[in-house]
Amino acid sequence: MIRGTSRTVDIVIYSILTVIAFLSLAPVLNTLAISFSGKVAAMSGQVFFWPVDFNLEAYKSVISDRSFFTSFGVSVQRVLLGGAINLLVTVLMAYPLSKSNKHFPGRNIYMWFVIFCMLFNGGLIPWYMTINTYGLLDSIWALVLPTAVPVFNVILLMNFFKGVPKELEEAAGMDGAGAWRTLVTIYIPISLPSLATVTLFSVVGHWNAFFDGMILMNHKENWPLQTYIQQLIISVNSIMNTTDPEEIKRLSNMSSQLLNAAKVMVSMIPIMLIYPFLQRYFVSGIVLGAVKE
Amino acid sequence: MRSRASIWNYHLMLLPGILLLIAFSVVPMFGIVIAFQDFQPTLGIFHSEWVGWENFEYMFSLPDSRLILGNTLSIALMKIIAGLTVPFVFALLFHEVANIKFKRTIQTIVYLPHFMSWVILSGVLINLLSLDGIINQMIQWFGGDPVMFLQSNHWFRFVIVSSDVWKEFGFNTIIYIAALTSINTNLYEAAAIDGANRFQRLTNITIPGLMTTVILLATLSLGNVLNAGFEQILNLYNPIVYESGDIIDTYVYRSGLLEIQYGLATAVGLLKSVVSFVLIAASYGLAARFANYRIF
């Protein structure tokens, strides 16, 4: 693209984009600063983007909070189990669906079925009752099985698989490779960026989900982390519901705003850790999967 | 030519996914019959009394119905409009930047909120918008009075729409940026030779080049007018702002699971599912017809 001599315009554009990027992060930076600040400073609104009266009290309190770690453990378990199931199911569905109807008669029937399941559902109450009937309430399987088929990811990967050169598959076929072998030795290695993308989406989805944990898990020790945080921050009554005297004492000693800020920050850590590694893949992954000529 | 054996392998590969879809998508669809029952959890689906359209009639007679539908539509429409325009403008600005490193940094930062949950972001927003939060501190600097953003029917929708834009605009830009990279760069060179300045190139090449994408996204978004954002609103609202923020999904959750009116909640949910399904099918149909778009 040809650049004019309009330096002023450039400066304005760079400045606007810098401001927008800063505003995107500002709320999180503010919460981060609060989590490291003193109680009085945090409660009286003196903290902007730098901690005032720096201390680690809030984080010490998070570390000593057993239910926080129980929930953290449930979430880690959920992400590992759910992520693995999602990936397996996505690959196994995307490959046959990427074949043409000529090569795989019946493909279109499967495709319409999958799309129908994506677009139409029975609604919340029947969904809840079904899972209840299966006896999955309060089980980790309630968090991973209902979302085991990430239809959107299947479509992304299927579109990517469609773009894999046919010659590769034919060559493999000549060498005597069957469908499974072709999938494992040709398609999977060639589509690592797309696999990274769909893995990122499903891991983030599992880590961030709170609602299923909230309605399907009756016992607090089965809550995933986001459900735990949701109940903590959002439910006005959460402090009132605590009957443990130690807990009440600890909460009254600590600004809940401060504590919540620290918990919000700790629960962001896993996303922050995987995001930079997978981020470079997903842009091309999405574009390749979504835009076809 | 594929052998018969490999076709059976294809069926076999699809089996786990299809079984899971049947168990967790198709089976719940049969639960829809609850919408036509006076459902009693103790009696179950097979023994509860059939009441025909009674739940639906009751639903339409509720004074809240109109309010909830209105809230859902207005919040969803505002989100659709903001969600189309903000990323569009951002992509145009972004396209004018030549420095690759700067571009990468900006992209990494603005995509990030998309990957955070509404639980986390509500935690952040509640603290940001509280009476002694940073926003109210700034309002007071400029001599204004502090505002209870999340307890005000006047401000609530504004908070909902703008926080949604904040979370998603970066991510929604991806598709525009992809469209921009596919514009033929020869056009810019030719225009420059003809003496077109930067602004003229923007209005004559870049914006027309993006129009198909805009129309496509607008068409597809029509299918979403009944989805105003359940997780976001559930985490940010409170009884004071039900009047301006209660939407179909939050209403179904409250009346169904909290107040145990299974029949009513299922009826409301069913109506929403059917209307949404029709709208989505229609919008994909339009997109296929006018923008030659296929999801598969």
HADDOCK unambig.tbl for C-alpha pairs under 7 A between the chains (distance, minus, plus):
assign (segid A and resid 1 and name CA) (segid B and resid 185 and name CA) 6.11 0.50 0.50
assign (segid A and resid 1 and name CA) (segid B and resid 188 and name CA) 6.32 0.50 0.50
assign (segid A and resid 1 and name CA) (segid B and resid 189 and name CA) 6.96 0.50 0.50
assign (segid A and resid 2 and name CA) (segid B and resid 188 and name CA) 6.81 0.50 0.50
assign (segid A and resid 2 and name CA) (segid B and resid 189 and name CA) 6.33 0.50 0.50
assign (segid A and resid 4 and name CA) (segid B and resid 198 and name CA) 6.75 0.50 0.50
assign (segid A and resid 13 and name CA) (segid B and resid 93 and name CA) 6.29 0.50 0.50
assign (segid A and resid 21 and name CA) (segid B and resid 106 and name CA) 6.00 0.50 0.50
assign (segid A and resid 21 and name CA) (segid B and resid 109 and name CA) 6.09 0.50 0.50
assign (segid A and resid 21 and name CA) (segid B and resid 110 and name CA) 5.84 0.50 0.50
assign (segid A and resid 24 and name CA) (segid B and resid 110 and name CA) 5.92 0.50 0.50
assign (segid A and resid 24 and name CA) (segid B and resid 166 and name CA) 6.56 0.50 0.50
assign (segid A and resid 27 and name CA) (segid B and resid 124 and name CA) 6.40 0.50 0.50
assign (segid A and resid 27 and name CA) (segid B and resid 128 and name CA) 6.74 0.50 0.50
assign (segid A and resid 28 and name CA) (segid B and resid 124 and name CA) 6.50 0.50 0.50
assign (segid A and resid 31 and name CA) (segid B and resid 124 and name CA) 6.15 0.50 0.50
assign (segid A and resid 44 and name CA) (segid B and resid 132 and name CA) 6.06 0.50 0.50
assign (segid A and resid 45 and name CA) (segid B and resid 132 and name CA) 4.80 0.50 0.50
assign (segid A and resid 45 and name CA) (segid B and resid 133 and name CA) 5.60 0.50 0.50
assign (segid A and resid 45 and name CA) (segid B and resid 134 and name CA) 6.57 0.50 0.50
assign (segid A and resid 45 and name CA) (segid B and resid 137 and name CA) 6.93 0.50 0.50
assign (segid A and resid 48 and name CA) (segid B and resid 134 and name CA) 6.55 0.50 0.50
assign (segid A and resid 89 and name CA) (segid B and resid 17 and name CA) 5.81 0.50 0.50
assign (segid A and resid 92 and name CA) (segid B and resid 13 and name CA) 5.14 0.50 0.50
assign (segid A and resid 92 and name CA) (segid B and resid 14 and name CA) 6.21 0.50 0.50
assign (segid A and resid 93 and name CA) (segid B and resid 13 and name CA) 6.38 0.50 0.50
assign (segid A and resid 93 and name CA) (segid B and resid 14 and name CA) 5.12 0.50 0.50
assign (segid A and resid 93 and name CA) (segid B and resid 17 and name CA) 6.68 0.50 0.50
assign (segid A and resid 96 and name CA) (segid B and resid 10 and name CA) 5.21 0.50 0.50
assign (segid A and resid 103 and name CA) (segid B and resid 2 and name CA) 6.39 0.50 0.50
assign (segid A and resid 104 and name CA) (segid B and resid 7 and name CA) 6.09 0.50 0.50
assign (segid A and resid 117 and name CA) (segid B and resid 25 and name CA) 6.04 0.50 0.50
assign (segid A and resid 119 and name CA) (segid B and resid 277 and name CA) 6.02 0.50 0.50
assign (segid A and resid 120 and name CA) (segid B and resid 273 and name CA) 6.23 0.50 0.50
assign (segid A and resid 120 and name CA) (segid B and resid 277 and name CA) 5.97 0.50 0.50
assign (segid A and resid 121 and name CA) (segid B and resid 25 and name CA) 6.41 0.50 0.50
assign (segid A and resid 121 and name CA) (segid B and resid 29 and name CA) 6.15 0.50 0.50
assign (segid A and resid 121 and name CA) (segid B and resid 273 and name CA) 6.47 0.50 0.50
assign (segid A and resid 122 and name CA) (segid B and resid 28 and name CA) 5.49 0.50 0.50
assign (segid A and resid 122 and name CA) (segid B and resid 29 and name CA) 4.24 0.50 0.50
assign (segid A and resid 122 and name CA) (segid B and resid 31 and name CA) 6.69 0.50 0.50
assign (segid A and resid 122 and name CA) (segid B and resid 32 and name CA) 5.79 0.50 0.50
assign (segid A and resid 122 and name CA) (segid B and resid 270 and name CA) 6.55 0.50 0.50
assign (segid A and resid 123 and name CA) (segid B and resid 266 and name CA) 6.64 0.50 0.50
assign (segid A and resid 123 and name CA) (segid B and resid 269 and name CA) 5.22 0.50 0.50
assign (segid A and resid 123 and name CA) (segid B and resid 270 and name CA) 6.29 0.50 0.50
assign (segid A and resid 123 and name CA) (segid B and resid 273 and name CA) 6.99 0.50 0.50
assign (segid A and resid 125 and name CA) (segid B and resid 256 and name CA) 6.73 0.50 0.50
assign (segid A and resid 125 and name CA) (segid B and resid 262 and name CA) 6.59 0.50 0.50
assign (segid A and resid 125 and name CA) (segid B and resid 266 and name CA) 5.99 0.50 0.50
assign (segid A and resid 126 and name CA) (segid B and resid 28 and name CA) 5.12 0.50 0.50
assign (segid A and resid 126 and name CA) (segid B and resid 31 and name CA) 4.61 0.50 0.50
assign (segid A and resid 126 and name CA) (segid B and resid 32 and name CA) 6.46 0.50 0.50
assign (segid A and resid 127 and name CA) (segid B and resid 28 and name CA) 5.04 0.50 0.50
assign (segid A and resid 130 and name CA) (segid B and resid 28 and name CA) 5.75 0.50 0.50
assign (segid A and resid 146 and name CA) (segid B and resid 24 and name CA) 5.41 0.50 0.50
assign (segid A and resid 149 and name CA) (segid B and resid 17 and name CA) 6.08 0.50 0.50
assign (segid A and resid 149 and name CA) (segid B and resid 21 and name CA) 6.90 0.50 0.50
assign (segid A and resid 178 and name CA) (segid B and resid 6 and name CA) 6.43 0.50 0.50
assign (segid A and resid 179 and name CA) (segid B and resid 6 and name CA) 5.53 0.50 0.50
assign (segid A and resid 179 and name CA) (segid B and resid 9 and name CA) 6.52 0.50 0.50
assign (segid A and resid 204 and name CA) (segid B and resid 115 and name CA) 6.60 0.50 0.50
assign (segid A and resid 208 and name CA) (segid B and resid 116 and name CA) 6.93 0.50 0.50
assign (segid A and resid 208 and name CA) (segid B and resid 117 and name CA) 4.95 0.50 0.50
assign (segid A and resid 226 and name CA) (segid B and resid 119 and name CA) 6.54 0.50 0.50
assign (segid A and resid 230 and name CA) (segid B and resid 119 and name CA) 5.61 0.50 0.50
assign (segid A and resid 233 and name CA) (segid B and resid 123 and name CA) 6.28 0.50 0.50
assign (segid A and resid 234 and name CA) (segid B and resid 235 and name CA) 6.17 0.50 0.50
assign (segid A and resid 264 and name CA) (segid B and resid 120 and name CA) 5.81 0.50 0.50
assign (segid A and resid 264 and name CA) (segid B and resid 123 and name CA) 6.89 0.50 0.50
assign (segid A and resid 283 and name CA) (segid B and resid 174 and name CA) 6.98 0.50 0.50
assign (segid A and resid 287 and name CA) (segid B and resid 175 and name CA) 7.00 0.50 0.50
assign (segid A and resid 287 and name CA) (segid B and resid 178 and name CA) 6.61 0.50 0.50
